[in-house]
Structure formats: C-alpha cells, structure tokens
Amino acid sequence: MKRLKSLAVGALACSLAMSLVACGGTASSSASTSSSSQSATSAAAGGNTLNVMVEVEVASLDPQIANDGTSFEVIADYTDGLMQMDSTGKAVPAIAQSCDVSDDGLTYTFHLRDDAKWSNGDPVTADDFVFGWQRAVDPATASEYSYMLSDIGQIKNAADIIAGNKPVTDLGVKAVDDKTLQVELDVPVSYFLSLMYFPTFYPVNRAFYNSLATGTFGTSPDTVLSDGAFKLDSYQPAALSFSLVKNADYYDAANVKLDGLDYQVIKDSQQAFMSYQNGDLDIVKLSGDQVDQVSGDPELKVVGAGYMWYLTMNSHDVPALDNVNMRLALTNAVNRASIVKDVVKDGSVATYTAVPPQFATGPDGTDFSADQTMFSDVCSDDTTKAAQYYDKAKQELGQDSFTFELLLEDQTETQNVAAVLKEEIESALPGVTLNLKVEPKKQRVEDIQNGDYQVCLTRWGPDYADPMTYLGMWVTDNSNNYGLWSNADYDKIIADCTTGAYITDASARWKAMYDAEKIVMDQAVIAPLYTKADANMIKSDVSGIEFHPVAINRVFKNTVKG
C-alpha cells in the first residue's frame, strides 16, 4: 500500500500561470452612455436570463465526443466534473470535495461530495466517472480526445485500450465505493488535476445512458442529465437557438444567480451587433470595423481567448505541399501584423511560434513563447524570404504554377482573414492560385479530420496550461495531426517529455519542448497566424462572466444580471 498524503483539492491544483494579455478573471462592465448601450437595457433581453451569442452551432453534447469550444462551453454549463476552474483558472473542488495523492504521484483518490446528484434525482457516484472515462477510451466511441487519458493524463492502460489491445475494464480507474474514485497513472503528471475540468473527463450516468435508444444520448433535453449549475431546457442538433434553466438541485444552487441561459447562433457579426443594440443579447463578440466603432465604450471588454489560428497543410496527399520549401514560402508570404491590425482588430496577437504566447509558464516563471522572434529565420512577415523559398520549391518540384484550395468555415471574421490570405499569398508568390472553399464549421472539421483538404484555416485552443497541449498534436498518428506529418526525432522528444527521461526534470523537459517546437517550425508543419482575443460587448448590468484561455473559455456559473 502506498503511503498517501492528504491535501485539499484546491492546494493540489496545478497553478501553471495563464496570464494572457487582457484576459482577466471576471468581466464586469461599468455603466455606458454610448450609442451601443443606450439602445436598450438588458431587462428587455429576458429578465434574469442571460442572452448569449455564439458563432457556430453545438457539434455534440456528448462529453466524450465533443471536440469544439462551443460544445465544451454548453456541456460545462450543465455538467460539473471532479474539478472546476476558479476565476483565475486554477483547479478547485467541484464534484470532488478532496483528493489524496500518493507520494510517487501515481495514485489519485478522489472523495466525492455527498450532496451531488443528477437532475433525475440519482446521486453522482464514482461509477459515473468510471463509465465516462471508459467510454472515452473505448475504440467503439472513437473519441478524438481519447488521447487526453492516454498521452496527456497517462492513465494506466489507456493507450492499450485505445489501441484495442485491452478491454475498457482494465482502465486504471475504479470506484472504491459510491463516493470514492481511485485513479492510477503510468507516470507522474504535474498538471493532472487541471485536466479534471476538461469535458472528456466528465461523468456519465451509466444506467441513464443505457436506458436510451442507441445514438440518442445528448440529442435533446430528455437525453442528457445535469449535475451542474444549469439544466438543458430546449435543444436539438444543429439548432440556431437553445436554452438552459437554473438547476434547483445543484449542490451550489444558492450561489447561482441567473435563472438561465438563452443562446443564439449568429455567424454574421453585423447581425449579432444589431441584436445587441436592439437589446436581444447581453453578450456578443465583435470583429473588424465593429471594434473601431465601439472604441472607448465601457461595455467593450477585450479578453484573451487562447485559440491560435493557423494554416495546416496536407503534406501527405498534396505533392507540392510535401515540399518543405513550398510550405516555408506560404508561411513567410503572410503579413500577420497586418491581419491583426487591419482585419481582425480585436486585440488578437500576431503569432510566429507553434506554441502561442501567454498561456503556459515555465519553471523559471517565464512565458514559453514570450520570444516571438525565435524562429524568424523560418517564420516571419517577409515576402523577400517567401520568394526565396518559393524559387527553391519551383526548382525542386519542376513547375512554375500551383493551385491550392484553402478550406475555411462560414463565419464573418474567418472569411475576411481568408480573403486577405489569398491576396497576400498570390501577390508574394506569382504562379500560386489560392481558391477559397467555405463550409459550415462541422463539415470543415470533418474534412480536415478525413484528410479531405489541401490547405485549411483552422484553430486550436489550449486544453490545459502546458505547451504539450499544442506540441502533442504533431506526433505521428495523433488524430489532430491533420497534415499526417511524421518525424521520428520529434516523436522521441515528445515521448521523453511525457513518459520518459524528462518527466521529473521540469527544466530539462522545458528545454526539450523548445527543441521539439524548432523541428515543427523548421519543417513548416503549420503556418501560425494569430492568437485570438475576443472583443466582447457586455451589458452594463451584467457581471461575473469568467473568461479563460484554457479548456472552457466562458463560465457563467457566477454571473449576475441586474
């Protein structure tokens, strides 16, 4: 028996800093006298229900299937995991009231709250977590985030189960009793507790799930249960509006002040802004010229969103993109500074590294990507350098003209950015034609996952506050390695950082991750573009919305309206 040291969960929380520029703890806007806030009061927008804009539809309400920020946000509205984030992003108790960690860091024993229950009256039990996690690694589920339990969480036997070599019952997680959950790891993971607020690790009530018709879980209010602050009230797949109501049976219901949340999916930012001005919405995201229009308005709140937008290039199926000089030419043909200044205009930061800035802090307290010039020889806003790489590519490929299709999704900002990318690349690289293909986000995601694309404008948000949340994507056969790039030296470094030589040497691990990032940049596996900020308009009588660059970007549990 391992000797255990018992600690409060809050003290155990991994406190990796998340000091994204302009990203505060909570948003609280002061009274406004501007035209945007004079047009209506939030009282006209639904009493004590918060009216929220999102840019894309919910893709899935299954916590083990969901893979996008909108779905994560909504699932987190009505589901608590073992941990949740406080206003600073630290992991604090949720369903787990406390946790014991063995001296070797390999065994976590979570003690669950006695008063936590599902919205059907069932108690939340340790088995609900066992079942949810087993679903995540079950090959039949085909969860894109199964690697969170294996490669990232290092839960015992997770990798073998995902590979189909062991049954799900061998996963290193068990219900000691109804209120005690024990988790075994293969190696210590310093940020393990911060993973517990990520939706893939959320519980699922086994009996309820098994009572549903196959394939119906998470498709309506009747096919989900809540153990969180709100309950799903109206929803259907691909809905452009849906709502949640306060969960009166939530263990912390006394501190939830909102009556509910009404969501509107609005892809056109001008339409969203008009709805805000008309009083139909309490919070919207603006972009481009709209941000200039409200400059100085007290209801404007700019927060770091964490997401890095980048170009992924299909080097596996497109011969010209298998040429590193062609990829480097495309990377250097882009003027990132101009894109964030003249197109996006919302506080987003031009990004020149594979790991974006200001979300992960190292052993010495510095931002992993504070130096955005470290790869300037291979990634910069430099058309001269782009032309030099392009000349080499043409010689190596034996041709002078190239046509690529750029896949993007159908929201205003993305289309505006893509139009500029087309103009810049075609101007800097004569003979290159970039044709734009616009799709709904869900289809766009499916296409890049299936390798059915050439170049894609896509994004990735950090799931936890460590560079590995990005670097892990480019390991051979990772499901998010959309270009199907592979490099044995890179794979070895990542393995050493996650399961090998550097797992207990923080400084050596940090240095090794820089070495891995250099390989990605030298090979132009991606072309980083910018790290997103959100320019939010928030009604002056709304406070307590918590914004995070990691995992769940917006949390409404502590929001107050009026």
C-alpha positions as CSV (number, residue, x, y, z in Angstrom):
1,M,0.0,0.0,0.0
2,K,1.4,3.4,-1.0
3,R,1.6,6.0,1.8
4,L,-0.8,8.8,1.0
5,K,-0.5,12.4,1.7
6,S,-3.9,14.0,2.0
7,L,-4.3,17.5,0.7
8,A,-7.2,19.8,0.0
9,V,-8.0,19.8,-3.7
10,G,-7.5,23.5,-4.1
11,A,-4.0,23.2,-2.8
12,L,-3.3,20.4,-5.1
13,A,-4.4,22.3,-8.2
14,C,-1.8,22.8,-10.8
15,S,-1.2,26.6,-10.8
16,L,0.5,27.0,-14.1
17,A,0.0,30.6,-14.9
18,M,-2.4,31.7,-17.6
19,S,-1.7,35.4,-17.9
20,L,-3.0,36.0,-21.4
21,V,-2.9,39.7,-22.3
22,A,-6.2,41.4,-21.5
23,C,-7.5,38.2,-20.1
24,G,-8.8,38.9,-16.6
25,G,-10.7,36.8,-14.2
26,T,-14.2,38.1,-14.5
27,A,-15.8,40.6,-16.8
28,S,-17.7,43.4,-15.1
29,S,-18.6,46.3,-17.4
30,S,-19.5,49.7,-15.9
31,A,-22.4,51.9,-17.0
32,S,-22.3,53.2,-20.5
33,T,-23.5,56.3,-22.1
34,S,-22.5,55.3,-25.7
35,S,-24.9,54.6,-28.5
36,S,-24.4,50.9,-28.2
37,S,-25.6,50.8,-24.6
38,Q,-28.3,53.5,-24.9
39,S,-30.2,51.5,-27.5
40,A,-31.8,49.1,-25.0
41,T,-31.5,47.7,-21.5
42,S,-30.8,44.1,-20.7
43,A,-34.1,44.0,-18.9
44,A,-35.6,44.0,-22.4
45,A,-33.5,41.0,-23.2
46,G,-35.1,38.5,-20.9
47,G,-35.2,39.4,-17.2
48,N,-32.7,37.3,-15.2
49,T,-31.9,35.1,-18.1
50,L,-28.6,35.8,-19.9
51,N,-28.8,36.1,-23.6
52,V,-25.7,34.8,-25.2
53,M,-24.3,34.9,-28.8
54,V,-22.2,32.0,-30.2
55,E,-20.7,32.0,-33.7
56,V,-21.2,28.3,-34.5
57,E,-23.7,25.5,-33.7
58,V,-23.1,23.0,-31.0
59,A,-21.5,20.0,-32.7
60,S,-22.1,17.5,-29.9
61,L,-23.4,17.4,-26.3
62,D,-21.7,14.1,-25.6
63,P,-18.8,15.0,-23.3
64,Q,-16.7,12.1,-24.7
65,I,-17.4,13.0,-28.3
66,A,-17.4,16.9,-28.2
67,N,-14.4,18.5,-29.8
68,D,-15.1,22.2,-30.1
69,G,-15.2,25.2,-27.9
70,T,-19.0,25.9,-28.3
71,S,-19.9,22.3,-27.4
72,F,-17.5,22.4,-24.4
73,E,-19.0,25.6,-23.1
74,V,-22.6,24.4,-23.2
75,I,-21.7,20.9,-21.7
76,A,-19.9,22.7,-18.9
77,D,-23.0,24.9,-18.3
78,Y,-24.9,21.9,-17.1
79,T,-22.1,19.4,-16.1
80,D,-19.6,19.5,-13.2
81,G,-16.5,17.3,-13.3
82,L,-14.3,16.4,-10.4
83,M,-12.8,19.9,-10.6
84,Q,-13.8,23.3,-12.0
85,M,-11.9,26.5,-12.7
86,D,-12.0,29.4,-10.4
87,S,-11.8,33.0,-11.8
88,T,-8.0,32.8,-12.1
89,G,-8.1,29.4,-14.0
90,K,-6.9,27.3,-11.1
91,A,-8.5,23.9,-10.5
92,V,-10.8,23.9,-7.4
93,P,-13.3,21.4,-6.0
94,A,-16.4,20.5,-7.8
95,I,-17.9,17.0,-7.6
96,A,-14.6,16.0,-5.8
97,Q,-14.5,17.5,-2.3
98,S,-11.0,16.4,-1.6
99,C,-8.2,14.3,-3.1
100,D,-5.3,12.1,-1.8
101,V,-2.2,11.8,-3.9
102,S,0.4,9.1,-3.3
103,D,4.0,10.2,-2.6
104,D,5.1,8.8,-6.0
105,G,2.4,10.8,-7.8
106,L,0.9,7.7,-9.4
107,T,-2.3,7.3,-7.5
108,Y,-5.1,9.8,-7.0
109,T,-8.0,9.1,-4.7
110,F,-11.0,11.5,-5.1
111,H,-13.6,11.8,-2.4
112,L,-16.9,12.9,-4.0
113,R,-19.5,15.2,-2.5
114,D,-22.4,13.6,-0.6
115,D,-24.8,16.2,-1.9
116,A,-24.1,16.0,-5.6
117,K,-26.9,14.5,-7.6
118,W,-28.1,14.2,-11.2
119,S,-31.2,16.1,-12.4
120,N,-33.2,12.8,-12.3
121,G,-32.5,12.5,-8.6
122,D,-29.8,9.9,-8.8
123,P,-26.7,10.6,-6.7
124,V,-23.5,11.3,-8.6
125,T,-21.2,8.3,-7.9
126,A,-17.7,7.2,-8.6
127,D,-19.1,4.8,-11.1
128,D,-20.3,7.7,-13.2
129,F,-16.7,8.8,-13.7
130,V,-15.6,5.2,-14.4
131,F,-18.2,4.9,-17.1
132,G,-17.5,8.2,-18.7
133,W,-13.8,7.6,-18.8
134,Q,-14.2,4.1,-20.1
135,R,-16.4,5.5,-22.9
136,A,-13.6,8.0,-23.7
137,V,-11.0,5.2,-24.3
138,D,-13.4,2.7,-25.9
139,P,-12.4,2.3,-29.6
140,A,-16.2,2.0,-30.3
141,T,-16.7,5.5,-29.1
142,A,-14.0,6.9,-31.4
143,S,-13.4,9.9,-29.2
144,E,-11.0,12.4,-30.7
145,Y,-10.0,13.3,-27.2
146,S,-9.2,9.8,-26.0
147,Y,-5.5,10.8,-26.0
148,M,-6.3,13.1,-23.1
149,L,-6.5,10.0,-20.9
150,S,-3.5,8.2,-22.5
151,D,-0.9,10.6,-23.9
152,I,-1.7,13.5,-21.6
153,G,-3.3,12.1,-18.5
154,Q,-1.2,8.9,-18.6
155,I,-3.9,6.8,-17.0
156,K,-2.9,3.2,-16.6
157,N,-3.7,1.0,-19.7
158,A,-5.4,3.8,-21.5
159,A,-3.1,3.6,-24.6
160,D,-3.5,-0.2,-24.8
161,I,-7.3,0.1,-24.6
162,I,-7.5,2.8,-27.3
163,A,-5.3,0.5,-29.5
164,G,-7.8,-2.3,-29.0
165,N,-5.3,-4.5,-27.0
166,K,-7.1,-4.5,-23.7
167,P,-10.7,-4.2,-22.5
168,V,-12.1,-1.0,-21.2
169,T,-12.4,-2.6,-17.8
170,D,-8.6,-2.6,-17.5
171,L,-8.5,1.2,-17.4
172,G,-6.7,2.4,-14.3
173,V,-9.8,3.9,-12.7
174,K,-12.2,2.3,-10.2
175,A,-15.0,3.0,-7.9
176,V,-13.8,2.0,-4.4
177,D,-17.3,2.8,-3.2
178,D,-20.1,5.1,-4.3
179,K,-18.2,8.2,-3.3
180,T,-14.6,7.2,-3.7
181,L,-12.8,7.2,-7.1
182,Q,-9.3,5.9,-7.5
183,V,-7.1,6.7,-10.5
184,E,-3.8,5.0,-11.3
185,L,-1.2,6.7,-13.6
186,D,1.7,5.2,-15.5
187,V,3.9,8.2,-14.8
188,P,3.5,11.3,-12.7
189,V,1.6,14.2,-14.4
190,S,2.2,17.5,-12.7
191,Y,-0.9,19.1,-14.2
192,F,-3.2,16.1,-13.7
193,L,-5.8,17.9,-11.6
194,S,-6.2,20.7,-14.1
195,L,-7.2,18.1,-16.6
196,M,-10.2,17.2,-14.5
197,Y,-12.2,20.2,-15.5
198,F,-11.9,19.3,-19.2
199,P,-15.2,17.8,-20.6
200,T,-13.7,14.5,-21.8
201,F,-13.3,13.7,-18.1
202,Y,-16.9,14.5,-17.2
203,P,-19.1,11.8,-15.7
204,V,-21.9,10.0,-17.4
205,N,-24.7,8.2,-15.5
206,R,-24.4,4.6,-16.7
207,A,-28.0,3.5,-16.0
208,F,-29.4,6.5,-17.7
209,Y,-27.1,6.2,-20.8
210,N,-28.0,2.5,-21.2
211,S,-31.7,3.3,-20.9
212,L,-31.6,5.4,-24.1
213,A,-32.0,4.3,-27.7
214,T,-28.7,3.8,-29.4
215,G,-27.3,7.1,-30.8
216,T,-29.7,9.4,-29.0
217,F,-27.5,10.4,-26.0
218,G,-27.0,14.2,-26.0
219,T,-29.6,15.0,-28.7
220,S,-32.3,16.6,-26.6
221,P,-33.1,17.8,-23.1
222,D,-34.6,14.3,-22.4
223,T,-31.4,12.6,-23.3
224,V,-29.0,14.4,-21.0
225,L,-28.7,14.7,-17.3
226,S,-27.3,17.7,-15.3
227,D,-25.2,17.7,-12.2
228,G,-24.2,21.3,-12.8
229,A,-25.4,24.9,-12.4
230,F,-28.0,24.7,-15.2
231,K,-30.2,22.2,-16.9
232,L,-30.8,21.9,-20.7
233,D,-34.3,23.2,-21.4
234,S,-34.6,23.3,-25.2
235,Y,-32.2,21.9,-27.8
236,Q,-32.0,19.9,-30.9
237,P,-28.9,19.0,-33.1
238,A,-27.7,22.0,-35.3
239,A,-30.2,24.3,-33.5
240,L,-29.7,28.0,-34.0
241,S,-31.2,28.7,-30.6
242,F,-31.4,26.7,-27.4
243,S,-31.8,27.4,-23.7
244,L,-30.9,26.2,-20.2
245,V,-32.5,26.9,-16.9
246,K,-31.1,27.0,-13.4
247,N,-30.7,23.6,-11.7
248,A,-32.5,24.0,-8.4
249,D,-31.0,20.7,-7.3
250,Y,-27.4,21.7,-7.9
251,Y,-25.3,21.4,-4.7
252,D,-24.2,25.0,-5.1
253,A,-27.5,26.4,-6.3
254,A,-27.6,29.1,-3.7
255,N,-24.7,30.8,-5.4
256,V,-26.2,30.6,-8.9
257,K,-27.9,33.9,-9.5
258,L,-29.1,33.6,-13.1
259,D,-32.5,32.0,-14.0
260,G,-31.0,30.6,-17.1
261,L,-29.1,31.0,-20.4
262,D,-30.6,31.6,-23.8
263,Y,-28.2,31.0,-26.7
264,Q,-28.4,32.4,-30.2
265,V,-26.1,31.1,-33.0
266,I,-25.3,34.1,-35.2
267,K,-22.5,33.8,-37.7
268,D,-22.7,37.3,-39.1
269,S,-21.1,39.7,-36.7
270,Q,-23.0,42.7,-38.0
271,Q,-26.3,40.9,-37.3
272,A,-25.1,40.0,-33.9
273,F,-24.1,43.6,-33.1
274,M,-27.6,44.8,-34.2
275,S,-29.2,42.2,-31.9
276,Y,-27.1,43.5,-29.1
277,Q,-28.0,47.1,-29.9
278,N,-31.7,46.1,-30.0
279,G,-31.4,44.6,-26.5
280,D,-31.9,41.0,-27.7
281,L,-28.5,39.9,-26.5
282,D,-26.5,40.6,-23.4
283,I,-23.1,39.5,-24.7
284,V,-21.8,39.4,-28.3
285,K,-18.4,39.1,-30.0
286,L,-17.3,41.8,-32.4
287,S,-14.7,41.9,-35.1
288,G,-13.1,44.1,-37.7
289,D,-14.5,47.6,-38.1
290,Q,-17.1,47.0,-35.4
291,V,-14.4,47.1,-32.8
292,D,-13.4,50.6,-34.0
293,Q,-17.0,51.7,-33.8
294,V,-17.2,51.0,-30.1
295,S,-13.7,52.0,-29.1
296,G,-13.9,53.6,-25.6
297,D,-17.3,52.2,-24.8
298,P,-17.3,50.9,-21.2
299,E,-19.3,47.9,-22.4
300,L,-16.4,46.7,-24.6
301,K,-14.4,44.0,-22.8
302,V,-11.4,42.6,-24.6
303,V,-10.2,39.2,-23.3
304,G,-7.7,36.7,-24.5
305,A,-9.4,33.7,-25.9
306,G,-6.4,31.4,-26.1
307,Y,-7.1,30.0,-29.6
308,M,-4.3,30.1,-32.2
309,W,-5.4,30.3,-35.8
310,Y,-3.1,28.7,-38.2
311,L,-2.8,27.1,-41.6
312,T,-2.5,23.4,-41.7
313,M,-1.1,21.9,-45.0
314,N,-1.8,18.5,-46.3
315,S,1.7,17.3,-47.0
316,H,0.6,13.7,-47.2
317,D,-1.8,13.9,-50.1
318,V,-0.7,17.1,-52.0
319,P,2.7,16.6,-53.6
320,A,3.6,20.3,-53.8
321,L,2.8,20.7,-50.1
322,D,5.1,17.8,-49.3
323,N,7.9,20.1,-50.3
324,V,9.2,21.9,-47.2
325,N,10.3,25.0,-49.2
326,M,6.8,25.4,-50.6
327,R,5.4,25.3,-47.0
328,L,8.0,27.8,-45.9
329,A,7.1,30.0,-48.9
330,L,3.5,30.0,-47.8
331,T,4.4,30.7,-44.2
332,N,6.5,33.7,-45.0
333,A,4.2,35.2,-47.6
334,V,1.6,36.1,-44.9
335,N,1.6,39.5,-43.1
336,R,0.3,38.6,-39.7
337,A,0.8,42.0,-38.2
338,S,-1.4,43.5,-40.9
339,I,-4.1,40.8,-40.3
340,V,-4.5,41.5,-36.6
341,K,-4.2,45.3,-37.1
342,D,-6.4,45.8,-40.2
343,V,-8.7,42.8,-40.4
344,V,-9.3,41.2,-37.0
345,K,-8.9,44.4,-35.0
346,D,-10.0,42.8,-31.7
347,G,-6.7,42.6,-29.7
348,S,-5.5,39.4,-31.2
349,V,-1.8,38.9,-31.3
350,A,0.3,38.1,-34.4
351,T,2.0,34.7,-33.7
352,Y,5.2,33.3,-35.1
353,T,5.6,30.2,-33.0
354,A,3.9,26.8,-33.0
355,V,3.1,27.2,-29.3
356,P,1.2,30.6,-29.0
357,P,2.2,33.2,-26.4
358,Q,0.9,33.9,-22.9
359,F,-0.8,30.8,-21.6
360,A,2.0,28.5,-20.3
361,T,4.6,29.5,-17.8
362,G,7.8,27.5,-17.2
363,P,9.9,26.5,-14.2
364,D,11.5,30.0,-14.2
365,G,8.2,31.8,-14.3
366,T,8.5,33.0,-17.9
367,D,6.1,32.6,-20.8
368,F,7.1,29.7,-23.0
369,S,6.6,31.8,-26.1
370,A,7.5,35.2,-24.9
371,D,10.1,35.5,-27.6
372,Q,8.1,35.6,-30.8
373,T,11.3,36.2,-32.9
374,M,13.0,32.9,-32.0
375,F,12.1,31.3,-35.4
376,S,12.3,34.4,-37.5
377,D,14.6,32.7,-40.0
378,V,11.7,30.3,-41.0
379,C,8.6,32.3,-39.9
380,S,8.1,36.0,-40.5
381,D,6.2,38.6,-42.4
382,D,8.8,38.7,-45.1
383,T,7.8,38.5,-48.8
384,T,11.5,38.5,-49.9
385,K,12.2,35.4,-47.8
386,A,9.0,33.9,-49.1
387,A,10.1,34.4,-52.7
388,Q,13.5,32.8,-52.0
389,Y,11.8,29.7,-50.6
390,Y,9.4,29.7,-53.5
391,D,12.2,29.7,-56.0
392,K,13.7,26.7,-54.4
393,A,10.4,24.9,-54.3
394,K,9.8,25.5,-58.0
395,Q,13.2,24.1,-58.9
396,E,12.7,21.1,-56.7
397,L,9.2,20.4,-58.0
398,G,9.9,21.3,-61.6
399,Q,6.9,23.5,-62.2
400,D,6.1,27.2,-62.1
401,S,2.4,27.3,-61.2
402,F,0.4,25.8,-58.4
403,T,-3.2,25.9,-57.4
404,F,-4.3,25.1,-53.8
405,E,-7.7,25.1,-52.2
406,L,-8.0,26.9,-48.9
407,L,-10.7,25.4,-46.7
408,L,-12.4,27.7,-44.2
409,E,-15.6,28.0,-42.2
410,D,-18.5,30.3,-42.8
411,Q,-18.2,33.0,-40.2
412,T,-17.5,36.6,-41.0
413,E,-14.1,37.0,-39.4
414,T,-12.7,33.8,-40.9
415,Q,-13.9,34.7,-44.4
416,N,-12.3,38.2,-44.1
417,V,-9.0,36.7,-43.0
418,A,-9.1,34.1,-45.8
419,A,-9.7,36.8,-48.4
420,V,-6.6,38.7,-47.2
421,L,-4.5,35.5,-47.1
422,K,-5.4,34.8,-50.7
423,E,-4.4,38.3,-51.7
424,E,-1.1,38.2,-49.8
425,I,0.0,34.8,-50.9
426,E,-0.9,35.2,-54.6
427,S,0.9,38.6,-54.6
428,A,4.0,37.3,-52.9
429,L,4.2,34.0,-54.9
430,P,3.4,34.6,-58.6
431,G,2.0,31.5,-60.1
432,V,0.3,30.4,-56.9
433,T,-3.5,30.4,-57.0
434,L,-5.4,30.0,-53.8
435,N,-9.1,29.1,-54.2
436,L,-11.4,29.5,-51.2
437,K,-13.8,26.8,-50.2
438,V,-16.3,27.9,-47.5
439,E,-18.1,25.3,-45.3
440,P,-20.0,25.2,-42.1
441,K,-17.6,24.5,-39.2
442,K,-18.8,21.0,-38.6
443,Q,-18.2,20.0,-42.2
444,R,-14.9,21.8,-42.2
445,V,-13.7,19.9,-39.2
446,E,-14.9,16.6,-40.7
447,D,-13.0,17.3,-43.9
448,I,-9.6,18.0,-42.2
449,Q,-10.0,15.0,-40.0
450,N,-10.6,12.9,-43.0
451,G,-7.7,14.5,-44.9
452,D,-10.1,15.8,-47.5
453,Y,-8.4,19.2,-47.9
454,Q,-5.3,20.9,-49.2
455,V,-4.8,23.9,-47.0
456,C,-7.1,24.8,-44.2
457,L,-7.5,27.8,-42.0
458,T,-8.2,26.3,-38.6
459,R,-7.6,26.9,-34.9
460,W,-6.6,25.1,-31.7
461,G,-7.3,26.2,-28.2
462,P,-5.2,25.0,-25.3
463,D,-6.9,22.3,-23.2
464,Y,-4.5,22.7,-20.3
465,A,-1.8,25.2,-19.4
466,D,1.3,23.4,-20.8
467,P,3.0,23.6,-24.2
468,M,2.3,19.9,-24.7
469,T,-1.4,20.8,-25.5
470,Y,0.0,22.1,-28.8
471,L,3.1,20.0,-29.3
472,G,1.3,16.7,-28.8
473,M,-0.7,17.4,-31.9
474,W,2.1,16.7,-34.3
475,V,3.1,13.3,-33.0
476,T,2.8,10.6,-35.7
477,D,-0.8,9.3,-36.0
478,N,-2.2,11.9,-33.5
479,S,-5.8,12.5,-34.5
480,N,-5.2,16.2,-34.7
481,N,-2.1,15.9,-36.9
482,Y,-4.2,16.9,-39.9
483,G,-1.2,17.0,-42.3
484,L,-0.2,13.5,-41.4
485,W,3.3,14.7,-40.9
486,S,5.7,12.3,-39.2
487,N,9.2,12.8,-37.7
488,A,10.9,10.1,-35.6
489,D,13.2,12.6,-33.8
490,Y,10.2,14.7,-32.9
491,D,8.2,11.7,-31.6
492,K,11.1,10.7,-29.4
493,I,11.4,14.2,-27.8
494,I,7.7,14.2,-27.1
495,A,7.9,10.7,-25.6
496,D,10.8,11.8,-23.3
497,C,8.7,14.7,-22.2
498,T,5.6,12.7,-21.4
499,T,6.7,9.3,-20.3
500,G,10.5,9.2,-20.4
501,A,13.7,10.9,-19.3
502,Y,12.2,14.3,-18.5
503,I,9.0,13.6,-16.6
504,T,10.6,14.5,-13.2
505,D,13.0,17.2,-14.5
506,A,11.0,20.3,-15.2
507,S,13.9,22.4,-16.6
508,A,15.1,19.6,-18.9
509,R,11.6,19.0,-20.1
510,W,11.1,22.7,-20.9
511,K,14.2,22.8,-22.9
512,A,13.3,19.6,-24.8
513,M,9.9,21.1,-25.7
514,Y,11.7,24.0,-27.4
515,D,13.8,21.5,-29.4
516,A,10.6,19.9,-30.5
517,E,9.0,23.2,-31.4
518,K,12.0,24.0,-33.6
519,I,11.5,20.9,-35.6
520,V,7.9,21.8,-36.3
521,M,8.9,25.4,-37.3
522,D,11.9,24.4,-39.4
523,Q,9.6,21.9,-41.3
524,A,6.8,24.4,-41.5
525,V,4.3,21.7,-40.4
526,I,1.9,24.6,-39.8
527,A,1.9,28.3,-40.5
528,P,0.9,30.0,-37.2
529,L,-1.1,33.2,-37.8
530,Y,-2.5,34.8,-34.7
531,T,-3.6,34.1,-31.1
532,K,-7.2,35.1,-30.7
533,A,-8.7,37.7,-28.4
534,D,-12.4,38.3,-28.1
535,A,-13.8,41.8,-28.3
536,N,-17.0,41.4,-26.3
537,M,-19.8,43.8,-25.8
538,I,-21.4,43.0,-22.4
539,K,-24.4,44.9,-21.0
540,S,-23.5,47.2,-18.1
541,D,-25.8,45.3,-15.6
542,V,-24.0,42.0,-16.3
543,S,-21.0,41.0,-14.2
544,G,-19.2,37.8,-13.1
545,I,-18.7,36.2,-16.5
546,E,-15.4,34.3,-16.2
547,F,-13.1,34.2,-19.2
548,H,-10.3,31.6,-19.6
549,P,-7.8,30.9,-22.4
550,V,-7.7,27.2,-21.5
551,A,-10.3,24.5,-21.7
552,I,-13.7,26.2,-21.0
553,N,-13.4,29.7,-22.4
554,R,-16.5,31.2,-20.8
555,V,-18.1,30.2,-17.5
556,F,-21.5,31.6,-16.4
557,K,-22.0,30.0,-13.1
558,N,-21.2,33.1,-11.1
559,T,-22.7,35.6,-13.5
560,V,-25.1,38.2,-12.1
561,K,-27.6,40.2,-14.2
562,G,-29.3,43.3,-13.0
